[in-house]
Amino acid sequence: MSAWAQVMETLVRQRRPALVGYAYLLTGSRSEAEDLVQDAIVRTFARGRAKTSVREAEAYVKRAIANEAVNRARHGLVVRENRAKVAEPAMVPGHAARVNASTDLEAALDTLSPRERAVTVLKYVDDLTIASIAAVLKLNDGTVKRYLANAAVKLREQLGDDAVNNSERRTVPVTLTESRI
């Protein structure tokens, strides 16, 4: 088995669930996420690119997923579905709050445009810098900042101020006092 085939096999076996979860954040649809991951893996390895490590291949596949999610949405290939919850999850202490928060976050992400959603996921899930996001999506830095700002406004409307990570640093006034010995 060639080196690239081993890397691909390891990537699919070990990292596929994480890649599908990442794609789900971008699309909001499990089936669309599965398709995106499959297409990205095929595209990554079909040309015989020499990926020497699983980490390198995963990074390339994630970029392909983000780009393809934006492209599909832009070209009208993504149809947003009204997802109904089929069954309530089993309740354990504290589980209801996490489920509600997750459901609220999914609904809030659904209000974002495809680019706003992509830059938000790249920023807060992948922890990329503005410049890195711009490079991945082939946008200008200012455009990325605008999409992030627009997304933050929409997310604040849906989730409230406390749920959205504010990029401004919050400071606490400090008063120096003399210590008496």
N, C-alpha and C positions, 0 to 999 in steps of 0.2 A: 504494500500500500504506500502511495506517495506521501510526502510530508504534508502537502496541502489537504489531502484527503483525510489524514489523521487529525489535522487541526479542525477541519469541518466536522468530522464525526464527534470530536470532543466538544466543540462548540454547541452542536445540536443536542447532544446528550446532557451536558452540564448547564448550559446557559439559556436554552430555549425558553423555559418558563419565565425567566427574568426578562428576556427580550419581548415575549408576548405581553407581559405586564407593562413594559415600557411603551409598546405600541398601543396598548389599550388606553393609556393615559393620553396619547395623541389622538386617538380616534373615537373613544367612547363606546366601541363595539368590539365584542370578543371575536366575532367571526372576521371582521375587518382587520383586527390586530393579527390574527392567525395568518391571514392572507399577506399582510404587509411583511411579516417576519419571513414567511416562505419565499416571497419575491426577493427580499433583500439578501437572503442567504444564497439563493440561486444566482442573483446578479453578482454577488461578491465572489463566488467561487467558479462561475461559468467561464470566465475569461482566463482562467489559469493563473490568476494573480498569486504571487508567492507570499502568502501570509505565514509568517514563521511562528507566531504564537497565538494562542486562543484570545489573549487580551487584545492584541492588535486586530485580529479578525472581528472580535466583538465590537470594538470601537468603530470599525468600518461599517459593520452591519447596522449599528445604531444610527450612524449618520445617514445611511441609505434609507432607513425606516423613517427618520424625521423628514428627509427630503421628499420621499414618496408620499407620505401622509399629506404634506402641503400640496404636492402636485395633484394628487387625486381629488382633494377638496377643491382646488382651484379649477379643475376641469369638470367638476360636477359628477365625478364618479362615486362620491361618497353620499349615501342617502342616510340621513340621521333617522334613527328609529325611535319611536316612543316606547321605551323599555318599561314594562310593568314588572314589578317584583312578584315572582311566582309564589314564593313561600317565605315566611319569616324565618330567619336563621335561629338556631337553637340559642336560647338565652342563658348566659352565664353572667355572674356579677361583673358589671362594667361593660359588658358586651354591647348592650343597647346603645350606649352613648357613642361607642366607636362605630357601630353600624350607621347611626344617624349622621355622624360627622362625615363618614365615607360617602353616604348617599348625598348629603348636602354638597360635598366637594365635587362629586360627579355631576350633579345638576349645575353647579356653578361653572365647571369647566365646559359644559355643553353650551353655555351662553357666549363663549369666546369664539372668535373667528379662527379658522385653521392656523393662520400665522401667529395670532396671539397665543393660542394654545401651544403651538410648537415652541415659541420662545420661552413661554412660562415653564414648560416641562424641561427644556434644556437648561434653564437658569436654576430652577429649584429642585429638580430631580437629579440632573447630571452635574449640577453645581459648576456650570461653565461660566466663563467671563463674557462680557458683552462682545469683545473682539472674537472670542471663540464661537459664539453663537452666530455672529455675522459671517464668519468664515464657513461654518457648516451650512447655513441656509443661503449663502451668497447674497447677503444684504449689507447695507451700510450700517455702521455702528449707531448712527442717529435713528435709523429706521427700527433697529432692534429696541432701542430705548423707548421709542414711541409705542411700539407694540406692547412692551412690558408695562408702560404707564397706562395704556388703554386697558390692558388686561387687569391691572391692579384696581382700577376704578370699578370695572365690572364685578370683580371678585369681592371687593368691599361692599358693593351694593347687595350681593347675594349672601355673603358670609359675615359681614360686619368687620369693623376695624381690627379687632383683636385677632381674627383668624388669618389676616393677610400680613405677610412678612413685610414690614416697612423698611425701605432701604435707608431711611434717615436714621442716624444714630441717636439714640435716646440718651440723654445725659442726666445725671443726678447731681444736684449741687452738693458740694463737699465743703464743710466748714472746718477750718483748722483751729484747734484749741490747744492751748498750752497745757502740758501735763505737769502736774505738781508732784514733786518727789519728796 
